[in-house]
Amino acid sequence: MKAIIIEDMPAAMELLKKDLKDHCPEVKIIGTAASVVEGAKLLREIQPDLVFLDIMLGDGTGFDLLQILPKVNFKLIFITASDEFAIRAFKYAAIDYLLKPVDQEELKKAVARAQDQLNFQSAESLKLLNETISKPEELPKRISLHTLEKIMVVEIKNIIHCKAEANNTIFYIKDRPKVFVTKTLKNYDKMLSPHGFVRVHQSHLINTAYIHAYIKKDGGYLKMKNGDEVAVSVRKKAEVMEMLSNL
């Protein structure tokens, strides 16, 4: 894979180059840049397969650079400082990132995902990432879902419930067909809980706004407003009953 590094800290640049050489021999660095202007010029001249892009550059941000380009036709791995809001933004947008100082094992995993075509990004996902990072005080209103065929950005308020299926998750969304996503339910539990989602079963995460009724027969289950029935585990029953009394 032909790669470019765009990073404004010389020490971080050299360390990443060394780590790639030592641990990711499948990556060949064909160019480096230290600013938005240099990066844009370099990307007009050569076409990489993969770009390691620092979020904060001396003359702007990585997003400023991407907006200059006519299109993003390469894989992206962002590099960022350890900022909780930036990390949250990357998770909602489902775009690969590495924290400084870059961990060698995480670097290898990110490169492997790039090779396996699993870290592709869409213009809509990049837009979501940009808007989420630019408003750190606000909870993201949308989330990026990766299926085997495409990337979808959906309104979180329209997600009715999510169901685990092996290491994948099925999303049930208002007025849309269900969406099969290649990530675990655990990946979405923490992300969606601030939006009124509750884990009512090992296999089920529900949006409390779509609860229609709690049915006590057959061990107890929730009837959702779209007609779906969602099982409630014995361990979660008391918590669910308390939650319903407060709705």
Contacts in CASP RR format, 6 or more apart in sequence:
PFRMAT RR
TARGET T0000
AUTHOR 0000-0000-0000
METHOD contacts of the structure
MODEL  1
MKAIIIEDMPAAMELLKKDLKDHCPEVKIIGTAASVVEGAKLLREIQPDL
VFLDIMLGDGTGFDLLQILPKVNFKLIFITASDEFAIRAFKYAAIDYLLK
PVDQEELKKAVARAQDQLNFQSAESLKLLNETISKPEELPKRISLHTLEK
IMVVEIKNIIHCKAEANNTIFYIKDRPKVFVTKTLKNYDKMLSPHGFVRV
HQSHLINTAYIHAYIKKDGGYLKMKNGDEVAVSVRKKAEVMEMLSNL
1 26 0 8 1.000
1 27 0 8 1.000
1 28 0 8 1.000
1 49 0 8 1.000
1 50 0 8 1.000
1 75 0 8 1.000
1 111 0 8 1.000
1 114 0 8 1.000
1 115 0 8 1.000
2 28 0 8 1.000
2 30 0 8 1.000
2 46 0 8 1.000
2 47 0 8 1.000
2 48 0 8 1.000
2 49 0 8 1.000
2 50 0 8 1.000
3 20 0 8 1.000
3 27 0 8 1.000
3 28 0 8 1.000
3 29 0 8 1.000
3 30 0 8 1.000
3 31 0 8 1.000
3 48 0 8 1.000
3 49 0 8 1.000
3 50 0 8 1.000
3 51 0 8 1.000
3 52 0 8 1.000
4 29 0 8 1.000
4 30 0 8 1.000
4 31 0 8 1.000
4 32 0 8 1.000
4 33 0 8 1.000
4 39 0 8 1.000
4 42 0 8 1.000
4 43 0 8 1.000
4 46 0 8 1.000
4 48 0 8 1.000
4 50 0 8 1.000
4 51 0 8 1.000
4 52 0 8 1.000
5 13 0 8 1.000
5 16 0 8 1.000
5 17 0 8 1.000
5 29 0 8 1.000
5 31 0 8 1.000
5 32 0 8 1.000
5 33 0 8 1.000
5 51 0 8 1.000
5 52 0 8 1.000
6 32 0 8 1.000
6 33 0 8 1.000
6 34 0 8 1.000
6 38 0 8 1.000
6 39 0 8 1.000
6 42 0 8 1.000
6 51 0 8 1.000
6 52 0 8 1.000
6 53 0 8 1.000
6 54 0 8 1.000
6 57 0 8 1.000
6 62 0 8 1.000
6 65 0 8 1.000
7 13 0 8 1.000
7 16 0 8 1.000
7 32 0 8 1.000
7 34 0 8 1.000
7 52 0 8 1.000
7 54 0 8 1.000
7 79 0 8 1.000
8 34 0 8 1.000
8 35 0 8 1.000
8 54 0 8 1.000
8 56 0 8 1.000
8 57 0 8 1.000
8 58 0 8 1.000
9 54 0 8 1.000
10 34 0 8 1.000
12 54 0 8 1.000
12 79 0 8 1.000
12 100 0 8 1.000
12 101 0 8 1.000
12 102 0 8 1.000
13 32 0 8 1.000
13 34 0 8 1.000
15 101 0 8 1.000
15 102 0 8 1.000
16 52 0 8 1.000
16 79 0 8 1.000
16 102 0 8 1.000
16 107 0 8 1.000
17 29 0 8 1.000
17 32 0 8 1.000
19 102 0 8 1.000
19 104 0 8 1.000
19 107 0 8 1.000
20 27 0 8 1.000
20 29 0 8 1.000
20 107 0 8 1.000
20 111 0 8 1.000
21 29 0 8 1.000
22 104 0 8 1.000
23 104 0 8 1.000
23 107 0 8 1.000
23 108 0 8 1.000
24 107 0 8 1.000
24 108 0 8 1.000
24 111 0 8 1.000
26 111 0 8 1.000
26 115 0 8 1.000
27 50 0 8 1.000
27 111 0 8 1.000
30 46 0 8 1.000
30 48 0 8 1.000
31 42 0 8 1.000
31 46 0 8 1.000
31 48 0 8 1.000
32 42 0 8 1.000
33 39 0 8 1.000
33 41 0 8 1.000
33 42 0 8 1.000
34 57 0 8 1.000
35 57 0 8 1.000
35 58 0 8 1.000
35 59 0 8 1.000
35 60 0 8 1.000
36 57 0 8 1.000
36 58 0 8 1.000
36 59 0 8 1.000
36 60 0 8 1.000
36 61 0 8 1.000
36 62 0 8 1.000
36 64 0 8 1.000
36 65 0 8 1.000
36 68 0 8 1.000
37 59 0 8 1.000
39 65 0 8 1.000
40 65 0 8 1.000
40 68 0 8 1.000
40 69 0 8 1.000
43 51 0 8 1.000
43 65 0 8 1.000
43 69 0 8 1.000
47 73 0 8 1.000
47 74 0 8 1.000
48 74 0 8 1.000
49 74 0 8 1.000
49 75 0 8 1.000
49 114 0 8 1.000
50 74 0 8 1.000
50 75 0 8 1.000
50 76 0 8 1.000
50 77 0 8 1.000
50 111 0 8 1.000
50 114 0 8 1.000
51 74 0 8 1.000
51 75 0 8 1.000
51 76 0 8 1.000
51 77 0 8 1.000
52 77 0 8 1.000
52 79 0 8 1.000
52 98 0 8 1.000
53 62 0 8 1.000
53 65 0 8 1.000
53 66 0 8 1.000
53 76 0 8 1.000
53 77 0 8 1.000
53 78 0 8 1.000
53 79 0 8 1.000
54 62 0 8 1.000
54 78 0 8 1.000
54 79 0 8 1.000
54 80 0 8 1.000
55 61 0 8 1.000
55 62 0 8 1.000
55 63 0 8 1.000
55 78 0 8 1.000
55 79 0 8 1.000
55 80 0 8 1.000
55 81 0 8 1.000
55 86 0 8 1.000
55 133 0 8 1.000
56 62 0 8 1.000
56 80 0 8 1.000
56 81 0 8 1.000
57 64 0 8 1.000
57 65 0 8 1.000
62 78 0 8 1.000
63 126 0 8 1.000
63 129 0 8 1.000
63 130 0 8 1.000
63 133 0 8 1.000
66 72 0 8 1.000
66 126 0 8 1.000
72 121 0 8 1.000
72 123 0 8 1.000
72 126 0 8 1.000
75 114 0 8 1.000
75 119 0 8 1.000
75 120 0 8 1.000
75 121 0 8 1.000
76 95 0 8 1.000
76 96 0 8 1.000
76 119 0 8 1.000
76 121 0 8 1.000
76 126 0 8 1.000
77 96 0 8 1.000
77 97 0 8 1.000
77 98 0 8 1.000
77 110 0 8 1.000
77 111 0 8 1.000
77 114 0 8 1.000
77 119 0 8 1.000
78 90 0 8 1.000
78 95 0 8 1.000
78 96 0 8 1.000
78 97 0 8 1.000
78 98 0 8 1.000
79 97 0 8 1.000
79 98 0 8 1.000
79 100 0 8 1.000
79 102 0 8 1.000
80 86 0 8 1.000
80 87 0 8 1.000
80 90 0 8 1.000
80 97 0 8 1.000
80 98 0 8 1.000
80 99 0 8 1.000
80 100 0 8 1.000
81 99 0 8 1.000
81 100 0 8 1.000
82 99 0 8 1.000
82 100 0 8 1.000
85 133 0 8 1.000
85 136 0 8 1.000
86 97 0 8 1.000
86 133 0 8 1.000
86 136 0 8 1.000
87 97 0 8 1.000
87 99 0 8 1.000
88 132 0 8 1.000
88 140 0 8 1.000
88 191 0 8 1.000
89 129 0 8 1.000
89 132 0 8 1.000
89 133 0 8 1.000
89 136 0 8 1.000
89 140 0 8 1.000
90 96 0 8 1.000
90 97 0 8 1.000
90 129 0 8 1.000
91 191 0 8 1.000
92 128 0 8 1.000
92 129 0 8 1.000
92 132 0 8 1.000
92 140 0 8 1.000
92 142 0 8 1.000
92 143 0 8 1.000
92 144 0 8 1.000
92 191 0 8 1.000
93 121 0 8 1.000
93 125 0 8 1.000
93 126 0 8 1.000
93 128 0 8 1.000
93 129 0 8 1.000
93 132 0 8 1.000
93 144 0 8 1.000
94 125 0 8 1.000
94 143 0 8 1.000
94 144 0 8 1.000
94 145 0 8 1.000
94 146 0 8 1.000
94 151 0 8 1.000
94 183 0 8 1.000
95 119 0 8 1.000
95 121 0 8 1.000
95 125 0 8 1.000
95 126 0 8 1.000
95 129 0 8 1.000
95 144 0 8 1.000
96 110 0 8 1.000
96 113 0 8 1.000
96 114 0 8 1.000
96 119 0 8 1.000
98 106 0 8 1.000
98 107 0 8 1.000
98 110 0 8 1.000
99 106 0 8 1.000
110 119 0 8 1.000
113 119 0 8 1.000
118 146 0 8 1.000
118 182 0 8 1.000
120 151 0 8 1.000
121 151 0 8 1.000
122 144 0 8 1.000
122 150 0 8 1.000
122 151 0 8 1.000
122 153 0 8 1.000
124 144 0 8 1.000
124 151 0 8 1.000
124 153 0 8 1.000
125 144 0 8 1.000
125 151 0 8 1.000
125 153 0 8 1.000
127 153 0 8 1.000
128 140 0 8 1.000
128 142 0 8 1.000
128 143 0 8 1.000
128 144 0 8 1.000
128 153 0 8 1.000
132 140 0 8 1.000
139 194 0 8 1.000
139 195 0 8 1.000
140 156 0 8 1.000
141 155 0 8 1.000
141 156 0 8 1.000
141 157 0 8 1.000
142 153 0 8 1.000
142 154 0 8 1.000
142 155 0 8 1.000
142 156 0 8 1.000
143 153 0 8 1.000
143 154 0 8 1.000
143 156 0 8 1.000
143 159 0 8 1.000
143 191 0 8 1.000
143 192 0 8 1.000
144 151 0 8 1.000
144 152 0 8 1.000
144 153 0 8 1.000
145 151 0 8 1.000
145 152 0 8 1.000
145 153 0 8 1.000
145 154 0 8 1.000
145 171 0 8 1.000
145 179 0 8 1.000
145 181 0 8 1.000
146 181 0 8 1.000
146 182 0 8 1.000
146 183 0 8 1.000
147 179 0 8 1.000
147 180 0 8 1.000
147 181 0 8 1.000
147 182 0 8 1.000
148 180 0 8 1.000
148 182 0 8 1.000
152 179 0 8 1.000
154 171 0 8 1.000
154 173 0 8 1.000
154 176 0 8 1.000
154 179 0 8 1.000
156 192 0 8 1.000
156 195 0 8 1.000
157 195 0 8 1.000
157 207 0 8 1.000
157 209 0 8 1.000
158 173 0 8 1.000
158 174 0 8 1.000
158 175 0 8 1.000
158 176 0 8 1.000
159 171 0 8 1.000
159 172 0 8 1.000
159 173 0 8 1.000
159 174 0 8 1.000
159 192 0 8 1.000
159 197 0 8 1.000
159 207 0 8 1.000
160 172 0 8 1.000
160 173 0 8 1.000
160 174 0 8 1.000
160 206 0 8 1.000
160 207 0 8 1.000
160 210 0 8 1.000
160 224 0 8 1.000
160 225 0 8 1.000
160 226 0 8 1.000
160 228 0 8 1.000
161 172 0 8 1.000
161 204 0 8 1.000
161 205 0 8 1.000
161 206 0 8 1.000
161 207 0 8 1.000
161 210 0 8 1.000
161 224 0 8 1.000
161 228 0 8 1.000
161 230 0 8 1.000
162 169 0 8 1.000
162 170 0 8 1.000
162 171 0 8 1.000
162 172 0 8 1.000
162 185 0 8 1.000
162 188 0 8 1.000
162 192 0 8 1.000
162 197 0 8 1.000
162 204 0 8 1.000
162 205 0 8 1.000
162 206 0 8 1.000
163 169 0 8 1.000
163 170 0 8 1.000
163 172 0 8 1.000
163 185 0 8 1.000
163 203 0 8 1.000
163 204 0 8 1.000
163 205 0 8 1.000
163 230 0 8 1.000
164 170 0 8 1.000
164 184 0 8 1.000
164 185 0 8 1.000
164 202 0 8 1.000
164 203 0 8 1.000
164 204 0 8 1.000
165 180 0 8 1.000
165 203 0 8 1.000
167 182 0 8 1.000
167 183 0 8 1.000
167 184 0 8 1.000
168 180 0 8 1.000
168 181 0 8 1.000
168 182 0 8 1.000
168 183 0 8 1.000
168 184 0 8 1.000
169 180 0 8 1.000
169 181 0 8 1.000
169 183 0 8 1.000
169 184 0 8 1.000
169 185 0 8 1.000
169 187 0 8 1.000
169 188 0 8 1.000
170 178 0 8 1.000
170 179 0 8 1.000
170 180 0 8 1.000
170 181 0 8 1.000
171 178 0 8 1.000
171 179 0 8 1.000
171 180 0 8 1.000
171 181 0 8 1.000
172 178 0 8 1.000
172 224 0 8 1.000
172 226 0 8 1.000
172 228 0 8 1.000
173 179 0 8 1.000
174 210 0 8 1.000
174 226 0 8 1.000
185 203 0 8 1.000
185 205 0 8 1.000
188 205 0 8 1.000
189 197 0 8 1.000
189 199 0 8 1.000
189 205 0 8 1.000
192 205 0 8 1.000
192 207 0 8 1.000
193 199 0 8 1.000
195 207 0 8 1.000
196 207 0 8 1.000
196 208 0 8 1.000
196 209 0 8 1.000
197 205 0 8 1.000
197 206 0 8 1.000
197 207 0 8 1.000
197 208 0 8 1.000
198 205 0 8 1.000
198 206 0 8 1.000
198 208 0 8 1.000
198 239 0 8 1.000
198 240 0 8 1.000
198 243 0 8 1.000
199 205 0 8 1.000
199 236 0 8 1.000
200 206 0 8 1.000
200 222 0 8 1.000
200 230 0 8 1.000
200 231 0 8 1.000
200 232 0 8 1.000
200 233 0 8 1.000
200 236 0 8 1.000
200 240 0 8 1.000
201 230 0 8 1.000
201 231 0 8 1.000
201 232 0 8 1.000
201 233 0 8 1.000
201 236 0 8 1.000
202 233 0 8 1.000
203 231 0 8 1.000
204 230 0 8 1.000
204 231 0 8 1.000
204 232 0 8 1.000
206 222 0 8 1.000
206 224 0 8 1.000
206 230 0 8 1.000
208 243 0 8 1.000
208 247 0 8 1.000
210 224 0 8 1.000
210 225 0 8 1.000
210 226 0 8 1.000
211 222 0 8 1.000
211 223 0 8 1.000
211 224 0 8 1.000
211 225 0 8 1.000
211 244 0 8 1.000
211 247 0 8 1.000
212 222 0 8 1.000
212 223 0 8 1.000
212 224 0 8 1.000
212 225 0 8 1.000
212 227 0 8 1.000
213 222 0 8 1.000
213 223 0 8 1.000
214 220 0 8 1.000
214 221 0 8 1.000
214 222 0 8 1.000
214 223 0 8 1.000
214 232 0 8 1.000
214 240 0 8 1.000
214 241 0 8 1.000
214 244 0 8 1.000
215 221 0 8 1.000
215 222 0 8 1.000
215 223 0 8 1.000
215 229 0 8 1.000
219 232 0 8 1.000
219 234 0 8 1.000
220 231 0 8 1.000
220 232 0 8 1.000
220 237 0 8 1.000
221 229 0 8 1.000
221 230 0 8 1.000
221 231 0 8 1.000
221 232 0 8 1.000
222 229 0 8 1.000
222 230 0 8 1.000
222 232 0 8 1.000
222 240 0 8 1.000
223 229 0 8 1.000
224 230 0 8 1.000
232 240 0 8 1.000
END
